[in-house]
Amino acid sequence: MTARILDGAAVAAGIRARVAGRVAELATQGVVPRLEVILVGDDPASRVYVGSKARACLEVGVRSSTQSLPAATTGEELAARIEALNGDPDVDGILLQLPLPPPLDGRRFLDLIDPGKDVDGFHPRNVGLLQQGRPAFVPCTPGGVMELLDASGVVLQGAHAVVVGRSDIVGKPMAALLLQRHATVTVCHSRTRDLPGVCRLADVLVAAVGRAALVGGEHVNPGAVVVDVGVNRVEDAALVERLFPGDEGRRAQLAKRGYTLVGDVDFTAASRVASAITPVPGGIGPLTIAGLLLNTVRAARQRRGLPC
Ligand code: NDP
C-alpha cells in the first residue's frame, strides 16, 4: 500500500483564506485584530517561528508585532510586560514564545496571560474549558491537526486514536480534542510498554514525541491514518540516507544547510503501511500557524462580544 499524502500546506492555505475573509469583514466594523508576540532571548529556532507567524499575520491583515527582550530579562520585567499587554485594550492576542531562557519558567508566565487573549490556549482556564468540551482557545498544533483530519474526511467517531506524547502543548490537548469527537483515545509516553504494539491498535496514529523517525512501519496498523507532528533537525548523512533512500532533494538540503527536517515518523516505512500520512515538512507546521490566526480572530471577536 502507498499512503495518500495529507497536504497540510494546502489545508492551511484554505484556512488562511478563510481568516482573511473574516478579517476583512471585521474591518468593515472598524476592527483590525492585533497579536503581540513576546520573544525572550535569541534562540534561533524561536526567531524563525516568530518570523513565520508575523508574516502569516501580515498576509491575512492581522496586525502583529514582536517585543524582543534580552535573555537576561528578569521575571519581574517579563511579568510587567505581560500585564501591560493584558491591560492594553488594543491588543487582542498575546503569544509568549517558548522555550524561555533559564531560569524563567514558561508555565509561571503563561499563567499570567489574560485567558481572553491567550491565543496559544495554554492558560489553565482554557485548558480546563477544553477538557470539559466547552468553548475555549484550542492550542494551535492540535487544533491544526483536527482541521486537517476534517478536511481529509477522516472519520473519528468510534475510531481508535493513539497519541504518542503527552505534553501540555500537543499530546494532552490532542487527546482531548479526539475524545470530544468520540474517538477512543489511548495516550502513550516514554514509559509505555510495547509502544509498537499499542500503536498498531490505532486507526488514527498521532506522533508528537520529538524523536526523529521513532515511529516506524512496525508501529502502523495497515490502513491507518498517520499524523506526524514532530519536527527534528537531522544532521547525520547516514541516517538521512536510511530514512530517504536515494532522495536527491534531501541530500542537497543536508549539503546546503547542514541538516534536514525529519518528523517523529519514518515516513518511507510508514507510508508503505498507512492509508494516509502527513509529510514533514509541509504537514502540521503550516497548520499550527493557521490555527494561531484563527485564534487571534476569535479573540478579537470574543472581546467585542461578537459571535465566534
Ligand atoms: P515534549 O518533549 O514536550 O513531549 C514529548 C513527549 O513524547 C513526552 O510526553 C514524552 O514522554 C514522549 N516521549 C519521549 N520519548 C518517547 C519514547 N521513546 N516513546 C514514547 N514516548 C516518548 O515535546 P512536544 O509535545 O512539545 O513536541 C513534540 C514534537 O512535536 C517535537 O518534535 C516538536 O518539535 C514538535 N512540534 C511541532 C509543532 C509544529 O508546528 N509542527 C508544534 C509543536 C511541537 P514523557 O511525558 O514520559 O516524558
Boltz pocket constraint, residues with backbone or C-beta under 6 A from the ligand:
constraints:
  - pocket:
      binder: B
      contacts: [[A, 141], [A, 164], [A, 165], [A, 166], [A, 167], [A, 168], [A, 169], [A, 170], [A, 171], [A, 188], [A, 189], [A, 190], [A, 191], [A, 192], [A, 195], [A, 207], [A, 208], [A, 209], [A, 210], [A, 211], [A, 214], [A, 228], [A, 229], [A, 230], [A, 231], [A, 232], [A, 264], [A, 284], [A, 285], [A, 286], [A, 288]]
      max_distance: 6.0
